[in-house]
Amino acid sequence: MITLYDADRCPYCARVRIVLAEKGLEYETVAIDLADRPAWLYEKNPLGKVPVLEEDALCLPESAVIMEYLDERYLEPGLMPADPADRALVRLRIERFDNALGDAYYAFRRGEDGSVERLSSCLSFLERALARWPDGYTLAEIAYLPWLIRLRGLFGFDLSPFPVLLERLDRLCERPAVAAELDVVAALPR
């Protein structure tokens, strides 16, 4: 049985929930209060962060690692390209996203000075990148979706200046696994 140590508010956890849903996998959830993390969580991930996935004796932290594990362990539907070079590009997109937009998002959430401009700059970068990416659905798309869903649904951030990004987001939100995440975000306290 798969156990996911999870927090509804966390976009990194959302990535894993979307992959689990895409794969049609059943799992048990252990909800973690991010404001009061239990001491035992640090035994599962020394950083005390979620998500953490357990399956049998395996205990994995870090959303990108978990997503790849699930895609390799449960082959259908495949969420990575077959070609090694294309897989490497998906990994690069996730890495670049995590180092840019993820950080800008949290600065925006904290209300830091200049964070709206920083976030808009990162969204412009993603907008330009999406225009060049193949139109598909891989772990790269799953990697950025939770942030966009939260920006729009939880914080009312205007995504209309980014039409390519907005069109892709709206299309991907039609997928049942992504639509389920919309419901999670809609239930979060504002």
PyMOL commands that set and color helices and strands:
alter all, ss='L'
color gray80, all
select helices_A, chain A and resi 11-23+41-44+63-73+84-99+101-110+115-132+139-153+163-172+176-187
alter helices_A, ss='H'
color red, helices_A
select strands_A, chain A and resi 2-6+27-31+52-55+58-61
alter strands_A, ss='S'
color yellow, strands_A
deselect
rebuild
show_as cartoon
